[in-house]
Amino acid sequence: MAAELPYATESAFGDLKFNQPLAVVTPPGETDRVFVIEKPGRILVIDDLAHPRKSVFLDLRERVGSDESEQGVLALAFHPDYAHNRQFYVWYTSDPPGFRSEREDRLSRFLASAGNPNVADPASEQQLIAQPDEARNHNGGELLFGPDGYLYLSIGDEGGANDQFQNSQRIDKDFFSGIHRLDVDRRPGSLTPNPHPAVHPGSYSIPHDNPFVGATSFNGRPVDPARVRTEFWAVGLRNPWRMSFDPATGKLWCGDVGQGLHEEVDLIVRGGNYGWNYREGAFPFRGRPPAAAKFTEPIWDYPHTEGICITGGLVSHGSRYPDLAGKYLFADYAFGRVWALDPDGDKIVGPERVKQVAQSIGIVSFARDPRNGDVLLANIASGEVLRLVRNSAAR
């Protein structure tokens, strides 16, 4: 099968190997460095892509503690003005040995060293959100600065199975089961977050146009506006594993990992409710939703006969492979299928617009080579950063 597919993968950076690589990130405007997240707690920098060599940028292994299950350092985002303010943000879990009650999901701001751009200052950590978490899975985990300059964070439903902690379809409890939009620069006109034990006061603000600001009802039921988590941008997601903005359109694409039957690709919209746990993909899952509930349909979902764990991807705009231009590339971690979805505006697509283009088991994220836009893939199974290339064996 793989020999017949139009694309294959090869190592992107020679013989460099990594310890459970989860993501590849480039600071805005840079073309000769990438940063690789290692799940157990390190962020590495490759500072010369023509002659790749790696070094440690930031080591958080002591703060992470256990990287069991879906824990660890999960996401990294550089501030749009990183070249001047040296700020970057990390989403990670903290599970110190022997202290179950202290397990947390953390969003933190760090600074790169003023004297060495390839080294971060571990003492510069400023926590924004530190949320207790009862399970080791469904930590979601993507950080992105959007075209609007705000920081977007995806979080799963706290884990276990079947939404056992009852976090979905709530906007007045915690931060689980959705995507958040934060103003880390605290611009004039932004709002103070509602109080919550997880919030570090003064560390960020709420954009005034976030969809649940001032909300008094949700799904037709009353909520106290003083308790609403106004950070929410979208809700009803089970485990949103990887999302990305299309630089050409500004649209936000997301892969949401399913439970037992379906995986889904979503276009994330302001205030969208993606249905979990009333629905899994486009199908009923548990209970009858309130009559007032309105759900945003996935652009595409696929059954577990085709894959069991989606990895959200990106819209390709590289120059080398024009046949992939404008297509959304995503993968299934367990089955190894890499697909290209041909969007039809914001419409739901049919199978004729989704084609498998490559095969590689263990893909956990997609990225772009900052030099030419080539598609890069982090493979946690092989410990490599891969590049998508033409398959010379294809007929």
N, C-alpha and C positions, 0 to 999 in steps of 0.2 A: 504493500500500500504506500509506504513512505517514498519508495522509488518513483512512484507515479505522480506524486504531488509536485506542484510547480516550484515550491520553495523548500529549502533545507536550512539547517543552522550550523554555524561554525563558531569557534571561540573568537570573541571580539577583541581580546587583549592578550594574544599569545598564549603562554602557558600559565598565566596567573590564575590561581585558584582561591576560593573564598570559603569561609566557614558559614554555611547556610545563608547564602546571599538572598536578600529579600527585595531589594530595590536599587535602582541606579538613578542618581539625581545630579543635575547640573545647575550651578548658580546662574541666575539670569545674566545674559550678555556674554557669558564665557564660552570659549570654543576649544579649550585645551585641557580641561579638567573634568572628571566625573567623580562622584562620591558613591561608594557602595555600602549599603547597610548590611551588616551581619547580624542575624537574628539573636545570637547570644548576648550582644551588647556593644559591639564595636561599629564605628563608622570609619571606613577607610577612604583615602583619597588616592586617585591615580592622576598624577599631575603632569604627565607628558604622554599624550595618547599615541604619538608616533613611536615612542620608545617606552611603552607602559611599565611603570613600576608603582608599587603600592606602599603606603605608609599609614600609620594610625592617626586619624584626625581627632577622634573622641572615643574614649573607652568608658562605657557605662556599665560594665559587667557587674560591679559590686552593687550598683543601684537596681539593676534588673533582678539580680538573684537568679531565680529559676527561669529557664527558657522552655520549660515543659509545655507541651501542647502548642497553643497558639500565642504564647507569651514571648516577650523579648522586645527589642527595638524594632518597631513596625513601620515607621514613616519619618520622613525628613522633608522639610521645605525651607528654602532660602528666601529671606525677605526680598521684595522687589528692589530695595535700595541696599542690598547686601554689600555691594562694592564700597559703600560709604559707612554704613552703620554696623557692619559685621554681624548682624543678627540672623540667626537661623532657629528653626523650631523642630522639636522632636516629639513624636508620640511613642510612648513606651509603657510597658507594664513593669511594676515593681512587686516582686514576690520574695522578700527576704526569707531565708530558711527558718522554719520553725515558728513563723508569725503569720498564720493564715489570716487573722483579722486585719492585717496591715496590707494585704494585697490591693494594689491600686492600679488604675489606668491614669497615666500622667501626660499632660501637654505642657511642655516647658520651652522657654526661650533660653538660648545660649549665645555666647559671643565667640567669634573667632579671635585668635590672638592678634594683638596689634602689631607684633613684631614678626610673626610667621604665619602667612596665609594658609599653610597646610597643617596647622595645629589649632585646635579649639581650646578654650579655657574651661575646664570642667567645673571650676568654682564659680562660674558666671551664671549658673542655672537660676532661673526665675520661673517658678511654677505658675501656670495660669489655671489649670484644672487638675485636681487630684481626686479621682473618684473611686471609692471602694468598689471592689468587684468580687462577686462570690464564686465565679467560675474561671477556668483557665482558657476558655475558647470564646469565639465570637467577639473578639476585641476589635473587629473591623480593622481600621488602620490605614487611612490615607490622609495626607496633609497636602493641600494645594493652595497657592495664592491664585485667586481668580483674576480675570481681566479688570475687575473693579478694584483690585488691590486688597480685598478682604481675604482672610484665611478660612478655608473650608476644611472641615474635619469630619471623617466618617467613623461611626461607632456601631458595633453590633448590639444584639439584644441581651447581652451579659452572659450568654452561653447556656451550657447544658443542652437540653433539647426541648422542642415544643414550647418555646418561650416560657420555661418553667418559672422564671422570676417575674413574669407578667409586666414586662417593660414596654412592649409594643402598644401602639394606639394610646399612648399617654404623652401629653406635652407638659404635665404639671408634676412630674415625679423626679426623674434623674436625666442623664444625658444619653441613655442607651437608645438603640434602635432608630438611628437617623443620621442626618448630615447637618452639621452646624456651620454657621457663618459668623465670624468674629471680626471685630475691628481691633487689631492689635496695636494700631497707632493712636487709638482714642481720639479720633477726629472731632472737631466741633460739630455738634448736632447729634452725635451718637449718644446712646443711653447707657445708664448703669445697669448691669445685670441684676435680676432679682436675686435675693439672698439664697444661698445654698451652701451646705457644708463643703462641697467640692470646689467652690469658687475661691480663688485668691483675690480679694478685693483690690481694685486699682490696677489689675494686670491687663485688662482688656475692656472693651465696650461693645455695645450691641448696635449694629447699623439700624438707623431709625426705620428703614423700610423692610426689615425682616418680617416674614409673613405672620408671625404669631404675636407681634407686639400689640398689646392692648386686647388680646383675645379674651372673650368672656364665654365662649363655647367651643367645643371640639367634637366633631361627629354628632352634632346636634345636642350634646349634653353640656351642662354648665361647668365652667372652670373658673377658678379664682385667678384673675389677671396678675395678682401679686405673687403667685406661685408658678406661673407659666415659665418654662424654660424658653425664653425669647431668643436663645441662641439657635434654635431649630430653623433650618432652611427647608428640609424635607423630612418626612417621617415614614414609618411603616416598612423599614428595611430590616432584614434578618441578620445578615452579616455582609455589609457592603465592602467587598474585598477588591480594592483598587478602583479608582475613578480618575478621569482626566478631562481637561478642557480641550476642545478642538480649537487650535489657535486661529483657524480661518473663520469660524462661525461663533465662537464663544460658548457653544453648547457643552454641557457637562454630562459625560457618559459614565456609567457605573455598572459593574458586575455585582449582583447580589446572590450570595451562595444560598442554595435551597436546602430544604430539610430531607425529604425522602423520595421526592418524585420529579422536581423541576428546578432548573437553574434559569436565571433571567438577566437580560441586558436592559438597562433603564436609561432613558434620557431624563435627567433630574431637572425638575422645574420648581420655581418658587412656590412653596406651600404644598408641593405634591405629597400625596399619601399613597404609598406603593403596596399597601394592603396587608402586610404581615401583622398579626398572625391569623387574620381572617382568610388570607389567601396565600398561596405559594405559587409564584409566577402569576399566571392568569387564571388559576384554578382555586376553587374553595379549599380551605384547609381546616379551620376550626371555628365553630360557632356561627351564628347569624349576625352579620354586621348591622349596626343601627341604620335605620332607613335614611338618615341624613348623611351617612358616610359616602364619600365619593372618592374612588380610587383611580390613580393614574396607571394605565395599562403598560406593561413592559413592551419595549420595541420588538423584542424577540425572547422567547424562552425555549428551552429544549429539555426533553425528558431524560431520565437517568439511564435509558438505553444508549444514549449518545455521550454521556459524561455525567460526573457526579460532583464536581467542585469547580465552579467558574472562577477564572482570573480575569478581572476587568482589564481592558487594554487601552488603546489609543487610536485616533484617526491618523492614518499615515499621510505624510506630506513630503517624504523624501524625494530626491531628484533621480535616484538611480533606477527606481522601479515604478514607472508611470502607471502601470496597470493596477497598482495598489493605492494610487493617489485618491484621497477622499473616502477611502474605505476604513471602517472601524475594525481593527484587529483585536481579537481576544482569544482566550485559550481555556481548556479544561485541564486543571492541574493533574488529575488522576488518570484520565484517558490520553492525555498528551496531544489532543487535537488543537491546532491553531487555525482559527477561522478568520475569514474576511467577510464582513457584513457591508453590503452596499446600501447606504441609507436612502430612504425615500422621504426626504423632508423630515417631519416629525411623526410620520405614519408608522404603524405596525408593519413589519415586513414579513413576507412569506419565504419558504425554503429556497425559492429560486434566487434569492438575493443573499444567501449565506452559503459560502463555499469553504471547505477545508483547504488550506494552502500549505500547511506544514505539519510536522509531527515531532513533539519533544515532551516527554513526560517530566513533570516537576516544575513547570513554568509558574512563577508566583508574581511576576510583574513585567511590564513593558516600559521602555524608555526610548529616547532618541539620542543618536550620536550627535553631539553638538557641532561636529565638523560638517556633516552633510545630511543629517536627518535620517540616516539609516535606522531601522528598527532594531533595538536591543532588547534582550529578554534575560531576566534573572532566573536561573535554574537552580533551585535549592537542592535538587536531587544529585546533580553532578558537581555542584559547587562552582559553577562557571557563570560568567556573563557571556551570552551568545549573541550572534548577529544573524539576522534573517538574510539569506542569500538565494540566488537562483539555484535550483536543483539541477546539477549537470547530468544526473541520471534519469531525469524525467524525459519521457518520450515526446 
